[in-house]
């Protein structure tokens, strides 16, 4: 077993102290590792690939809250909508509409986060400020077109850098956009989810007000 339970307890305490949720990122890790962390009390797990998530969900306890944190293609939405707890990476109006459409068929309302682009690297997905403003305006203008989704907050990834000041600035950018644009579409702005912070920068993220951190390698070991 490659699960680091000591590290898990430490991070779990840090998250609890900051009133933040820990999502254990279990992509490409075996079901046995997820079960080991589950047995230690963890219930929120994040996966990046649709087929892998579907396969694991079928093999693991029903009370696990599955988070889809990867780049989601519209044609794969239908496979995870029946059970997914939170979709983190909604980066287009088209994708949000498809999630809503598939959820309505199942009489579900799926929690979603809008993914925003805060990093300086061009490789990361996400909405820029103008696109975020436009998407929020669309949802606000026609809520009936999005009855199968509930937008809960924003998700973002900071630049991969040693520059702590830059990371903090990028996290603050996400918080600023959340405060500026989300009140128009959130039923309770005080309960919004700010999903930022991963294994390399989660301590900074907690200091900057993240309410959800996504931790993989610190819990499960490095990926090949």
C-alpha positions in Angstrom: 0.0 0.0 0.0 1.4 3.4 -1.0 -1.0 5.5 1.0 0.7 7.9 3.4 -1.7 7.8 6.4 0.5 10.0 8.6 0.5 12.7 5.9 -3.2 12.2 5.4 -3.9 12.9 9.1 -1.7 16.0 9.1 -3.3 17.5 5.9 -6.8 16.6 7.2 -6.2 18.5 10.4 -4.8 21.6 8.5 -7.9 21.6 6.3 -10.2 21.2 9.2 -8.5 24.2 11.0 -9.0 26.3 7.8 -12.6 25.1 7.3 -11.6 23.6 4.0 -12.5 20.3 2.3 -9.8 17.8 1.4 -10.3 16.1 -1.9 -7.9 13.1 -2.4 -6.9 13.0 -6.0 -6.8 9.3 -6.8 -6.3 9.3 -10.6 -4.3 6.2 -11.9 -4.2 4.9 -8.4 -5.6 1.4 -7.6 -8.9 0.8 -5.9 -7.1 -0.7 -3.0 -5.3 2.6 -2.2 -8.6 4.5 -2.4 -10.2 1.9 0.0 -7.3 2.3 2.4 -7.9 6.1 2.6 -11.6 5.5 2.8 -11.1 3.2 5.7 -9.1 6.0 7.4 -12.2 8.3 7.1 -11.8 10.0 3.7 -15.0 10.4 1.6 -14.1 12.9 -1.1 -12.1 11.6 -4.0 -11.1 13.3 -7.3 -10.6 11.7 -10.7 -9.4 13.1 -14.0 -10.6 10.5 -16.5 -14.2 9.6 -17.2 -13.8 5.9 -17.9 -11.5 5.4 -14.9 -14.0 7.2 -12.6 -16.9 5.1 -13.9 -14.9 1.9 -13.3 -13.9 2.9 -9.8 -17.3 4.1 -8.8 -18.8 0.7 -9.5 -16.2 -1.0 -7.3 -16.2 1.2 -4.2 -18.6 2.2 -1.4 -21.7 4.2 -2.4 -21.1 7.0 0.1 -18.0 8.2 -1.6 -18.4 11.7 -3.0 -16.8 11.6 -6.4 -15.3 14.8 -7.8 -14.5 15.1 -11.5 -11.5 17.4 -11.7 -10.2 16.8 -15.2 -11.0 18.4 -18.6 -14.5 17.1 -19.4 -15.6 16.6 -23.0 -19.3 17.2 -23.7 -19.8 13.8 -25.2 -18.6 12.1 -22.0 -20.9 14.0 -19.6 -23.6 11.4 -19.6 -21.4 8.7 -18.1 -20.7 10.6 -14.9 -23.9 12.6 -14.3 -25.8 9.7 -12.7 -23.5 9.8 -9.6 -20.9 12.6 -9.7 -20.9 14.8 -6.6 -19.1 17.9 -8.0 -17.7 18.7 -11.5 -14.8 21.1 -11.0 -13.7 22.0 -14.5 -16.6 23.7 -16.3 -14.9 25.9 -18.8 -17.6 26.7 -21.4 -21.3 27.5 -21.7 -21.6 24.5 -24.1 -20.4 22.1 -21.4 -22.6 23.6 -18.7 -25.6 23.2 -20.9 -24.8 19.6 -21.7 -24.4 18.8 -18.0 -27.7 20.4 -17.3 -29.4 18.5 -20.1 -28.1 15.1 -19.0 -28.9 15.9 -15.3 -32.5 16.9 -16.1 -33.1 13.5 -17.8 -32.2 11.9 -14.4 -34.1 14.4 -12.3 -30.8 15.5 -10.8 -29.1 18.8 -10.1 -25.4 18.5 -10.4 -23.0 20.7 -8.5 -20.5 22.5 -10.7 -17.5 24.8 -10.4 -16.5 27.2 -13.2 -12.9 26.8 -14.0 -11.0 30.1 -14.4 -7.6 30.7 -15.9 -5.4 32.4 -13.3 -2.0 30.9 -14.2 0.6 32.5 -16.5 1.1 29.2 -18.4 -1.0 28.9 -21.6 -1.4 25.1 -21.2 -4.1 25.3 -18.5 -7.8 25.3 -19.3 -10.2 27.9 -17.9 -12.3 31.0 -18.5 -10.7 34.4 -18.6 -12.5 37.3 -16.8 -14.5 38.4 -19.9 -15.6 34.8 -20.6 -16.5 34.3 -16.9 -18.6 37.5 -16.9 -20.4 36.4 -20.1 -21.1 32.9 -18.8 -22.5 34.2 -15.5 -24.7 36.7 -17.4 -26.1 33.9 -19.6 -27.0 31.8 -16.6 -28.5 34.8 -14.8 -30.6 35.8 -17.8 -32.0 32.3 -18.4 -31.9 30.2 -15.3 -34.5 27.8 -16.7 -32.0 26.7 -19.3 -29.6 25.5 -16.6 -32.1 23.8 -14.2 -30.0 20.6 -14.1 -26.9 22.3 -12.6 -26.1 24.3 -9.5 -23.0 26.5 -9.8 -21.3 26.4 -6.5 -18.1 28.4 -7.0 -14.8 28.7 -9.0 -11.8 26.4 -9.5 -8.4 27.4 -10.7 -4.7 26.3 -10.8 -1.8 28.5 -10.0 1.3 28.7 -12.1 3.9 26.0 -11.5 6.5 28.2 -10.0 8.6 28.7 -6.9 7.5 32.3 -6.7 5.2 32.4 -3.7 4.1 36.0 -4.3 2.9 35.1 -7.8 1.0 32.0 -6.5 -0.7 34.2 -3.8 -1.6 36.8 -6.4 -3.2 34.2 -8.7 -5.2 32.7 -5.8 -6.4 36.2 -4.9 -7.4 36.8 -8.5 -9.7 33.8 -8.3 -11.2 35.0 -5.0 -11.7 38.5 -6.4 -13.6 37.2 -9.5 -15.7 34.9 -7.3 -16.7 37.9 -5.1 -17.4 40.1 -8.1 -19.4 37.7 -10.4 -20.9 34.9 -8.4 -23.4 36.7 -6.2 -25.6 37.1 -9.4 -26.1 33.3 -9.6 -25.4 31.8 -6.2 -28.3 31.2 -3.8 -25.9 31.8 -0.9 -22.8 33.7 -1.7 -21.3 32.9 1.7 -21.3 29.2 1.0 -19.4 29.4 -2.3 -16.6 27.0 -3.0 -13.2 28.3 -3.9 -11.3 25.3 -5.2 -7.6 26.1 -5.4 -4.4 24.5 -4.0 -2.7 21.2 -4.8 0.1 19.2 -3.2 2.8 21.8 -4.0 0.9 24.9 -2.9 -2.0 23.8 -0.6 -0.6 25.5 2.5 -0.5 28.9 0.7 -4.0 28.1 -0.7 -5.4 27.6 2.8 -3.8 30.8 4.0 -5.4 32.6 1.0 -8.9 31.3 1.8 -9.3 28.2 -0.3 -12.4 26.1 0.8 -11.3 23.0 -1.1 -7.8 21.6 -1.9 -7.0 18.8 -4.3 -4.2 16.6 -3.0 -2.8 13.6 -4.8 1.0 12.8 -4.6 1.3 13.7 -0.9 -1.3 11.1 -0.1 -0.8 8.4 -2.7 2.9 8.9 -3.7 4.3 10.2 -6.9 2.7 9.1 -10.2 4.7 7.4 -12.9 
